Amino acid sequence: MKKLVAMLAPLCLVLTACATTDSMGTSAAGTTTQQLGTVALKIAINTKCTTELNNLPAWKTATKLMTTDQKTNVQGEICGCVSDKAPQSITAVDIATAALDPSARATIVANAVTKTINACVAEAVR
């Protein structure tokens, strides 16, 4: 029974978001909710990116000769890129699931960062 509720909860959340009727209208409410979810995911993605980047042996080697400011600037550029591109690989169902389940959120964020970090490092190196 608990598994059924856990599976139906994200679906209900998504469906009720579509049925919202308030003074803003359904499209404005849905857009606002989606924007808030995306901002929250971007923050989580940026944090995960920073952690992942600092754990990469290649990053540690590449930044040994950089000043703290240089390292911070490059890290900000890379993780900014990841924060912008990673949400594109996350579905609406993933966003709903992430809102309800912290362990799922961590997995979704980790997968999104993994998919985009290498491309962003390559962009920053150019």
N, C-alpha and C positions, 0 to 999 in steps of 0.2 A: 504494500500500500504506500509506504514512504517513497519507494522508487517511482511509483506512478505519479505521486504529487510532485516529486523533484523533476520529473520529465515534463509535466504539464504546466508547471509554474512559469517557465520562460515563455512558453507558447501563449499562455494567458496574458502575460505582461505585454507581449508584442501585439496581440490582438486587441487588448484594451487600449493601448496607445492609439490604435487606428480609430477607435470608437469614441475618443474623447470629444466632448462637445462643451465648449466654454466660449467666452466672449472673444477669444483670439481666433477661433476657428480650428478645424482639425489639422489643416496643413501647417499652420503656424505653431500649434502645440507640438506636433510631431517633429517639426524642424528644430524647435527649441530643445526638446528632449534629446534628439539625436546629437545636436551640437554640444550639449552638456556631457553626454556620454562620450563623445569623441574627445572633448577636452580632458576628461578624466583619464581616458585611455592614453592620450598623448603624454600626460604627466607620468603615468605608470611606465609607459614605454621609455621615456627619457631616463627615468631612474634605473630601469633594467639595463638600458643601453650603457649607461655610465658604469654600472657594476660589471657588465660583460666585457666592456672595453678594457677596464682596469685589470681584469683577470686574464686577458689574452697575452701570452708570452711575446708575440710579435709586437704588440703595443708597448709592452714594458721595454723591449729592446729598442724600438724606434724612438721612444721618448726619453731615453737616458741622457741624451745630449741637449734636449730642449730645456728652455727656461720654464718656470711654472706658468708664466703668462702664455707662452707659445703652446704648451701642453693643454692648458685650459681652453684656448682659442680653437685648436684643432679638435679637441674633444667636443666642444660646443657645436662646431660645424658638423661633425659626424653625427652626434646624437640629435641635433636639430633636423638633419636629413632623415634619420631613422624615424623620428617623431612625426615627420610629415608624410613619409611614404608607408610606414607600417600600418596605419589605420586603413589604408586602401586594400589590404589583404585580409581584413576582418569583416565578417558578414554581420548583418543585423541580428541574426540568431546568436552569434558569438557575443555581441554587445549585450543582449538581454541576459544571456547565461552569465557573463562576467558581472553583471549588476547584482545577481542573486547568489553567486557561488564564489567565494574568495579563492578557493583552490583552482577552480576553472579559470578565474581571472588571471592567476599567475601563469597558468599553462598557455592561455591565449596570448598574453603579453610576451612570454618567452618565445613562442613560435613566431610571432610577428617580428620580434627583434632579430631572431635568427635568420629569417627570410630576407631581411633588408640590410643588416649591418655590413656585410661584405661589399655590397654595391655602394654603400655610402662611404666606406673607407676608400674604395677605389676612386670615387669621385673626389674625395678630399685630397688624395695623393696627387691627382692631376694638377 
